[in-house]
Amino acid sequence: MKFNFLDFASYKTFQFPLSIRLKLIILLTILILLHIPFLSWPVIIFLVHLAFISTLYNVPEKSKGWIYLPLRSIPVLKVFLIAYIWASISSFLPAIIESKQLFSQQHLVIFIAHFFFIVSITLPFDIRDYNTDNKDALITFPKLIGIIPTKIVALVCLGIFMTLITACTQNWHLYIFSLLVAGLILFSTIKRKDYYFTFIIDGTLIVYFFALILP
């Protein structure tokens, strides 16, 4: 059936095959565009470089006859890209907004600490996606070194995070928080329901915020 711009019936039958993920991306894009007038150029440039990395990661391998190499196809790179983006947003971005020295010792330590923390909570997602990644021929940590060694790597990263972050703030709540995250890592399995990862492990980002602000 051809679409006729002059026929109102065509508009009723015309459908937009948008997936939920695409709708969310469009919504976030609109929200970001609305905030651009209130952002400084350094902030915009910084966010653009993060958006560029995200785009290269999610670009399809084939599109209209062209063949691309998405960053997710590079072995074990996915975890580090996610960690870099989140760690940059939580450490360097506040420094840029407040016009502070970007690469000061404090911000570098926070960046490295957050980088290792995000790696530690992202590796369980690779465990969850173990079977799917095998079908898609993606080389992740669980496929490369095994599930148990992947948990060990995640715990080591969590330990590095804890060592660095406690050097910046003496907050005993962080020790309890780290034990909670360590337990979630240890109990991560392929058979776990999706909410275990999407809501509980992802939710540790919110718990981390409260652990920092609690006296």
C-alpha positions as YAML, in Angstrom:
chain: A
units: angstrom
residues:
- id: 1
  name: MET
  ca: [0.00, 0.00, 0.00]
- id: 2
  name: LYS
  ca: [1.42, 3.36, -1.09]
- id: 3
  name: PHE
  ca: [1.36, 6.39, 1.19]
- id: 4
  name: ASN
  ca: [-0.66, 9.30, -0.22]
- id: 5
  name: PHE
  ca: [0.09, 12.67, 1.39]
- id: 6
  name: LEU
  ca: [-3.26, 14.05, 0.16]
- id: 7
  name: ASP
  ca: [-5.31, 11.16, 1.49]
- id: 8
  name: PHE
  ca: [-6.16, 11.45, 5.22]
- id: 9
  name: ALA
  ca: [-6.84, 7.70, 5.38]
- id: 10
  name: SER
  ca: [-3.15, 7.11, 4.65]
- id: 11
  name: TYR
  ca: [-2.19, 8.89, 7.85]
- id: 12
  name: LYS
  ca: [-4.44, 6.58, 9.88]
- id: 13
  name: THR
  ca: [-2.83, 3.44, 8.47]
- id: 14
  name: PHE
  ca: [0.72, 4.79, 8.54]
- id: 15
  name: GLN
  ca: [2.73, 3.29, 11.39]
- id: 16
  name: PHE
  ca: [6.11, 4.18, 12.85]
- id: 17
  name: PRO
  ca: [7.99, 0.96, 13.63]
- id: 18
  name: LEU
  ca: [9.90, 2.40, 16.59]
- id: 19
  name: SER
  ca: [11.30, 0.08, 19.21]
- id: 20
  name: ILE
  ca: [11.19, 0.97, 22.90]
- id: 21
  name: ARG
  ca: [14.96, 1.50, 22.92]
- id: 22
  name: LEU
  ca: [14.76, 3.89, 19.96]
- id: 23
  name: LYS
  ca: [11.95, 5.83, 21.64]
- id: 24
  name: LEU
  ca: [14.07, 6.21, 24.77]
- id: 25
  name: ILE
  ca: [17.03, 7.39, 22.70]
- id: 26
  name: ILE
  ca: [14.86, 9.97, 20.94]
- id: 27
  name: LEU
  ca: [13.45, 11.14, 24.29]
- id: 28
  name: LEU
  ca: [16.92, 11.48, 25.83]
- id: 29
  name: THR
  ca: [18.16, 13.29, 22.72]
- id: 30
  name: ILE
  ca: [15.31, 15.81, 22.98]
- id: 31
  name: LEU
  ca: [16.03, 16.36, 26.68]
- id: 32
  name: ILE
  ca: [19.73, 16.91, 25.96]
- id: 33
  name: LEU
  ca: [18.96, 19.37, 23.14]
- id: 34
  name: LEU
  ca: [16.68, 21.35, 25.45]
- id: 35
  name: HIS
  ca: [19.52, 21.68, 27.97]
- id: 36
  name: ILE
  ca: [22.18, 22.77, 25.45]
- id: 37
  name: PRO
  ca: [21.38, 26.53, 25.74]
- id: 38
  name: PHE
  ca: [22.15, 26.31, 29.47]
- id: 39
  name: LEU
  ca: [25.50, 24.52, 29.04]
- id: 40
  name: SER
  ca: [28.92, 26.04, 28.50]
- id: 41
  name: TRP
  ca: [31.02, 25.13, 25.47]
- id: 42
  name: PRO
  ca: [33.55, 23.03, 27.48]
- id: 43
  name: VAL
  ca: [30.66, 20.97, 28.88]
- id: 44
  name: ILE
  ca: [29.10, 20.54, 25.42]
- id: 45
  name: ILE
  ca: [32.42, 19.45, 23.89]
- id: 46
  name: PHE
  ca: [32.99, 17.00, 26.72]
- id: 47
  name: LEU
  ca: [29.51, 15.47, 26.34]
- id: 48
  name: VAL
  ca: [29.89, 15.30, 22.56]
- id: 49
  name: HIS
  ca: [33.03, 13.17, 22.83]
- id: 50
  name: LEU
  ca: [31.19, 10.77, 25.17]
- id: 51
  name: ALA
  ca: [28.23, 10.66, 22.77]
- id: 52
  name: PHE
  ca: [30.64, 9.94, 19.90]
- id: 53
  name: ILE
  ca: [32.09, 6.94, 21.77]
- id: 54
  name: SER
  ca: [28.59, 5.67, 22.57]
- id: 55
  name: THR
  ca: [27.57, 5.99, 18.92]
- id: 56
  name: LEU
  ca: [30.62, 4.06, 17.70]
- id: 57
  name: TYR
  ca: [29.82, 1.36, 20.24]
- id: 58
  name: ASN
  ca: [26.21, 0.94, 19.14]
- id: 59
  name: VAL
  ca: [26.61, 1.41, 15.39]
- id: 60
  name: PRO
  ca: [25.25, -1.62, 13.46]
- id: 61
  name: GLU
  ca: [27.73, -3.84, 11.67]
- id: 62
  name: LYS
  ca: [25.84, -3.49, 8.39]
- id: 63
  name: SER
  ca: [23.75, -0.53, 7.26]
- id: 64
  name: LYS
  ca: [22.54, 0.14, 3.69]
- id: 65
  name: GLY
  ca: [25.26, -1.92, 2.15]
- id: 66
  name: TRP
  ca: [28.07, -0.43, 4.24]
- id: 67
  name: ILE
  ca: [30.03, -2.56, 6.69]
- id: 68
  name: TYR
  ca: [31.10, -0.95, 9.96]
- id: 69
  name: LEU
  ca: [33.21, -2.14, 12.85]
- id: 70
  name: PRO
  ca: [31.30, -1.31, 16.05]
- id: 71
  name: LEU
  ca: [33.47, -0.89, 19.11]
- id: 72
  name: ARG
  ca: [31.57, -3.67, 20.84]
- id: 73
  name: SER
  ca: [33.14, -6.10, 18.37]
- id: 74
  name: ILE
  ca: [36.58, -5.46, 19.85]
- id: 75
  name: PRO
  ca: [37.28, -8.15, 22.50]
- id: 76
  name: VAL
  ca: [36.54, -7.17, 26.15]
- id: 77
  name: LEU
  ca: [36.39, -3.47, 25.23]
- id: 78
  name: LYS
  ca: [32.70, -3.07, 26.19]
- id: 79
  name: VAL
  ca: [33.35, -3.09, 29.95]
- id: 80
  name: PHE
  ca: [36.07, -0.45, 29.74]
- id: 81
  name: LEU
  ca: [34.05, 1.86, 27.49]
- id: 82
  name: ILE
  ca: [31.10, 1.79, 29.89]
- id: 83
  name: ALA
  ca: [33.43, 2.39, 32.83]
- id: 84
  name: TYR
  ca: [35.15, 5.30, 31.07]
- id: 85
  name: ILE
  ca: [31.89, 7.05, 30.22]
- id: 86
  name: TRP
  ca: [30.36, 6.70, 33.71]
- id: 87
  name: ALA
  ca: [33.61, 7.54, 35.51]
- id: 88
  name: SER
  ca: [34.09, 10.62, 33.31]
- id: 89
  name: ILE
  ca: [30.57, 11.86, 34.01]
- id: 90
  name: SER
  ca: [30.97, 11.42, 37.77]
- id: 91
  name: SER
  ca: [34.46, 12.93, 38.09]
- id: 92
  name: PHE
  ca: [35.58, 15.13, 35.18]
- id: 93
  name: LEU
  ca: [32.18, 16.58, 34.25]
- id: 94
  name: PRO
  ca: [31.57, 18.18, 37.69]
- id: 95
  name: ALA
  ca: [35.07, 19.69, 37.49]
- id: 96
  name: ILE
  ca: [34.32, 21.20, 34.07]
- id: 97
  name: ILE
  ca: [30.96, 22.58, 35.25]
- id: 98
  name: GLU
  ca: [32.59, 24.20, 38.29]
- id: 99
  name: SER
  ca: [35.54, 25.45, 36.15]
- id: 100
  name: LYS
  ca: [38.04, 23.61, 38.33]
- id: 101
  name: GLN
  ca: [41.33, 22.06, 37.25]
- id: 102
  name: LEU
  ca: [40.33, 19.00, 35.25]
- id: 103
  name: PHE
  ca: [43.34, 16.77, 35.91]
- id: 104
  name: SER
  ca: [43.92, 17.61, 39.55]
- id: 105
  name: GLN
  ca: [45.02, 14.79, 41.83]
- id: 106
  name: GLN
  ca: [41.62, 14.64, 43.52]
- id: 107
  name: HIS
  ca: [39.64, 14.32, 40.28]
- id: 108
  name: LEU
  ca: [42.08, 11.79, 38.84]
- id: 109
  name: VAL
  ca: [41.82, 9.60, 41.95]
- id: 110
  name: ILE
  ca: [38.01, 9.82, 41.87]
- id: 111
  name: PHE
  ca: [38.00, 9.00, 38.16]
- id: 112
  name: ILE
  ca: [40.21, 5.92, 38.62]
- id: 113
  name: ALA
  ca: [38.18, 4.80, 41.66]
- id: 114
  name: HIS
  ca: [34.87, 5.14, 39.84]
- id: 115
  name: PHE
  ca: [36.35, 3.50, 36.74]
- id: 116
  name: PHE
  ca: [37.20, 0.35, 38.70]
- id: 117
  name: PHE
  ca: [33.85, 0.42, 40.49]
- id: 118
  name: ILE
  ca: [31.92, 0.51, 37.21]
- id: 119
  name: VAL
  ca: [34.07, -2.30, 35.85]
- id: 120
  name: SER
  ca: [33.28, -4.38, 38.94]
- id: 121
  name: ILE
  ca: [29.50, -4.01, 38.54]
- id: 122
  name: THR
  ca: [29.57, -4.31, 34.74]
- id: 123
  name: LEU
  ca: [31.35, -7.67, 34.61]
- id: 124
  name: PRO
  ca: [28.30, -9.46, 36.15]
- id: 125
  name: PHE
  ca: [26.33, -8.28, 33.12]
- id: 126
  name: ASP
  ca: [28.82, -10.11, 30.90]
- id: 127
  name: ILE
  ca: [28.11, -13.19, 32.99]
- id: 128
  name: ARG
  ca: [24.38, -12.69, 32.46]
- id: 129
  name: ASP
  ca: [24.85, -12.28, 28.69]
- id: 130
  name: TYR
  ca: [27.27, -15.21, 28.40]
- id: 131
  name: ASN
  ca: [25.04, -17.34, 26.15]
- id: 132
  name: THR
  ca: [23.85, -14.39, 24.07]
- id: 133
  name: ASP
  ca: [27.36, -13.09, 23.51]
- id: 134
  name: ASN
  ca: [28.45, -16.55, 22.40]
- id: 135
  name: LYS
  ca: [25.73, -16.57, 19.74]
- id: 136
  name: ASP
  ca: [26.79, -13.10, 18.60]
- id: 137
  name: ALA
  ca: [30.46, -14.13, 18.58]
- id: 138
  name: LEU
  ca: [31.36, -11.40, 21.08]
- id: 139
  name: ILE
  ca: [34.50, -12.02, 23.12]
- id: 140
  name: THR
  ca: [33.90, -10.95, 26.72]
- id: 141
  name: PHE
  ca: [35.72, -11.66, 29.97]
- id: 142
  name: PRO
  ca: [33.60, -14.73, 30.88]
- id: 143
  name: LYS
  ca: [34.19, -16.23, 27.45]
- id: 144
  name: LEU
  ca: [37.89, -15.41, 27.52]
- id: 145
  name: ILE
  ca: [38.85, -16.44, 31.06]
- id: 146
  name: GLY
  ca: [35.72, -18.13, 32.46]
- id: 147
  name: ILE
  ca: [32.94, -17.09, 34.82]
- id: 148
  name: ILE
  ca: [34.69, -17.67, 38.15]
- id: 149
  name: PRO
  ca: [37.89, -15.81, 37.11]
- id: 150
  name: THR
  ca: [35.63, -12.98, 35.88]
- id: 151
  name: LYS
  ca: [34.13, -12.72, 39.36]
- id: 152
  name: ILE
  ca: [37.64, -12.60, 40.82]
- id: 153
  name: VAL
  ca: [38.58, -9.76, 38.45]
- id: 154
  name: ALA
  ca: [35.40, -7.91, 39.47]
- id: 155
  name: LEU
  ca: [36.24, -8.33, 43.18]
- id: 156
  name: VAL
  ca: [39.81, -7.10, 42.60]
- id: 157
  name: CYS
  ca: [38.44, -4.03, 40.82]
- id: 158
  name: LEU
  ca: [36.04, -3.47, 43.71]
- id: 159
  name: GLY
  ca: [38.97, -3.70, 46.14]
- id: 160
  name: ILE
  ca: [40.93, -1.09, 44.14]
- id: 161
  name: PHE
  ca: [37.89, 1.17, 44.16]
- id: 162
  name: MET
  ca: [37.51, 0.81, 47.91]
- id: 163
  name: THR
  ca: [41.19, 1.55, 48.54]
- id: 164
  name: LEU
  ca: [41.15, 4.71, 46.43]
- id: 165
  name: ILE
  ca: [37.79, 6.11, 47.49]
- id: 166
  name: THR
  ca: [38.50, 5.71, 51.21]
- id: 167
  name: ALA
  ca: [41.67, 7.75, 50.64]
- id: 168
  name: CYS
  ca: [39.39, 10.63, 49.59]
- id: 169
  name: THR
  ca: [36.69, 10.24, 52.22]
- id: 170
  name: GLN
  ca: [36.66, 8.50, 55.58]
- id: 171
  name: ASN
  ca: [33.15, 7.09, 55.53]
- id: 172
  name: TRP
  ca: [32.48, 3.78, 57.24]
- id: 173
  name: HIS
  ca: [29.28, 3.31, 55.23]
- id: 174
  name: LEU
  ca: [31.45, 2.59, 52.19]
- id: 175
  name: TYR
  ca: [32.78, -0.58, 53.81]
- id: 176
  name: ILE
  ca: [29.26, -1.95, 54.23]
- id: 177
  name: PHE
  ca: [28.46, -0.82, 50.69]
- id: 178
  name: SER
  ca: [31.50, -2.67, 49.29]
- id: 179
  name: LEU
  ca: [30.53, -5.86, 51.13]
- id: 180
  name: LEU
  ca: [27.04, -5.59, 49.61]
- id: 181
  name: VAL
  ca: [28.44, -5.19, 46.09]
- id: 182
  name: ALA
  ca: [30.90, -8.05, 46.64]
- id: 183
  name: GLY
  ca: [28.00, -10.33, 47.61]
- id: 184
  name: LEU
  ca: [26.06, -9.36, 44.48]
- id: 185
  name: ILE
  ca: [29.10, -10.14, 42.33]
- id: 186
  name: LEU
  ca: [29.64, -13.54, 43.96]
- id: 187
  name: PHE
  ca: [26.02, -14.56, 43.49]
- id: 188
  name: SER
  ca: [25.85, -13.48, 39.84]
- id: 189
  name: THR
  ca: [25.03, -16.42, 37.58]
- id: 190
  name: ILE
  ca: [23.69, -17.02, 34.10]
- id: 191
  name: LYS
  ca: [20.42, -18.30, 35.59]
- id: 192
  name: ARG
  ca: [19.69, -15.13, 37.56]
- id: 193
  name: LYS
  ca: [16.62, -13.16, 36.52]
- id: 194
  name: ASP
  ca: [17.19, -9.95, 34.59]
- id: 195
  name: TYR
  ca: [15.94, -7.77, 37.46]
- id: 196
  name: TYR
  ca: [18.87, -9.00, 39.58]
- id: 197
  name: PHE
  ca: [21.23, -7.18, 37.24]
- id: 198
  name: THR
  ca: [19.08, -4.37, 35.85]
- id: 199
  name: PHE
  ca: [17.55, -3.22, 39.14]
- id: 200
  name: ILE
  ca: [19.67, -4.61, 41.99]
- id: 201
  name: ILE
  ca: [23.22, -4.38, 40.64]
- id: 202
  name: ASP
  ca: [22.49, -1.21, 38.67]
- id: 203
  name: GLY
  ca: [20.78, 0.10, 41.78]
- id: 204
  name: THR
  ca: [24.09, 0.04, 43.65]
- id: 205
  name: LEU
  ca: [24.87, 3.35, 41.90]
- id: 206
  name: ILE
  ca: [22.05, 4.94, 43.89]
- id: 207
  name: VAL
  ca: [23.09, 3.16, 47.08]
- id: 208
  name: TYR
  ca: [26.65, 4.44, 46.54]
- id: 209
  name: PHE
  ca: [25.36, 8.01, 46.46]
- id: 210
  name: PHE
  ca: [23.58, 7.59, 49.81]
- id: 211
  name: ALA
  ca: [26.62, 5.84, 51.29]
- id: 212
  name: LEU
  ca: [28.67, 8.94, 50.45]
- id: 213
  name: ILE
  ca: [26.29, 11.53, 51.89]
- id: 214
  name: LEU
  ca: [25.40, 9.68, 55.08]
- id: 215
  name: PRO
  ca: [27.32, 11.00, 58.12]
...
